[in-house]
Each structure stands twice: as C-alpha cells, then as structure tokens.
C-alpha cells in the first residue's frame, strides 16, 4: 500500500505543472506596442530613455516635429524575426516583434541593451545618438 501512495499524487503534480506552464505562457503572450516620441530636432523624450521593451513587444518611433527620421541599430539589434536581423526601422511603422539576440533571449541574460541612433532624413541631414532599447527577456 505504501508504494501506491506516491502514484496517487502524480496526476495532481502533473496538473499543477501543466497549469503553471499555461499561466506562464498566458502572462508572456500579452505583448505591447511601445511608442517612443521623437521630439524637436532629433531628440527622444527623456522620460523614455532608454526605451524598455519585453520580448514580443513592438516598437514604434513617432516623430512629433514633422520631419522624417529612421532608426538604425548600431552593433546589435533586438529585432531578429525568423533569424534575420532588422537594422533599421522607419518611424511611424511598428517594428517586427522584439526577439532579443543570442546574448539576450532568456531570463538572466545581462547583455540586453541595444544602442541605436536616429537619422534625420530631410534637409539638413543629421545623425543623433540615443541611449537605446533595453530588452527584458523571460
């Protein structure tokens, strides 16, 4: 009889593990659109620096001054849909989902800051640096 007691708990433990995994996926499936306002003359709202994003979020840079800009990631990009890195994003258009990269994909990874610069495309052309995007992996 003692040998059977442990087996009666197995279905309960399996159910708890399955519910825990489902809850974890449910919590992490709530992705957001993170909007970054580009203010006058190639600067980003100081309340948004660095931009904080989770894996799965989409980034949207919104010019507020009527100029045309593009966003260019420097050495690494947090946008790697289907394994293909996206190095630039036109403002006003949502980015692909944030995926992180090989150094920033799992909970506990520490190299999760991605530097980028803004490029003001209309006359006069101008490149402006920015603190970047900080990604929080699960």
N, C-alpha and C positions, 0 to 999 in steps of 0.2 A: 504494500500500500504506500510506503514511503516513496518508492520510485515513481509512482504515478502523480504525486502531489506537484512536482515540478512541471509536469506536462500540462496540468490544468491552467497554469499561468501563461504558457506560451501564446495562446490566442490573444489574451489580454495584452501582453507585451507587444505582440505584432501589431495589434490595433493602435496602440499608443504610438509606436514608431511610425506607422503609416500616417496617422493624423498629424504628427509633428512635422513630417516631411511635406504634407499637403499645406499646412499652415505656413511653413517657411516659403514655399513656392508662391502662395497667395500673397504674402506680405511683400515679396520681392517682385511681384508682377505689377505692382502699382507704380508705373513709370510716369514721370512728369515731363513737361516742357519747361526748360529753364531759359528764361528770357534775360538777355544782357542788353541794356540800353547803351548805345554809343552816343555820347553827348557831343557837344560842340568841339570841333577841331580834333577829332581822332582820340578822344579820351573816353574811358569807360566809367560808368557810375562808381565812385569809390566805395559805396556800400555793397558792391557786388564783387569786389576783388579780394582774393581770387574767386572765380566762379566755382561753386560747389555743385557737383553732379554725382548721381548714382549710376551704376551700371544699368543700362536700359533707358535712361533719360535721353531726351533730345535737346539740343542746344539751339537757341535762336538769338542771333545778334540783330538788334533793331536800331538803325540809325535814327537819331532824333533831330538831326540838323539839315536834312535834305541832301546830303552828299552821298556818294556811292563808295562803299568800302568792301573789302574782302578780308577774311580771317585766314591767316596762314600759320599752321603749327610749325615750330622750329625743328627740333631734333626728333621728337616722338609725337605721335598723335593718339588720342584716346578713341578715335573713330576708325574702327577696322571691321566694317561689315564684310562677311564672307572672307575674312583674312586679307582683304585688300585695303591698305591704309589710305584714308582720306586726309590729304594735307591742307586743303583749303575749302572754305565754306563761304558762299555768298550770303551776306546779311539779308534778312527778310525771308530766308528759306530755312526751314528746320533742317538740322543736321541729321545724318543717319543716327541710329541709337548708339549711345556711348558703350563701348565694349571694353575699354582699357587696352592693355597690351600684355606682352609676356611678363613684364615686371609689375604689372598692376591688373590683376584679374581676380585674385582670391582674397578672402578675408585675411588680414595680417600682412599683406603686401604693403611695402612702405614707399616705393618709388611711384607715387600716384599724382605727381604734379606735372602738368603738360604746359609748357610755355608756348605762347603764340604772339603774333603781332598783327595789328590792324594795318591795312594798306588802303590809304585814301586814294581812290582811283581817278577821281575827276581833278581837273586843274586847280591848284598845283598839286602834283602827286606827292604823297608823303607817307613815310613808314613810321608807325608808332608802336612802341613795345607795350606789353601789358603783363601783369603778373601771371595770367594763365588760368587753367582749369584744374581744380583739384577733384579727383575721382575717388569715390568711396566704393570699394568692391565689397561684395557679400562674402 
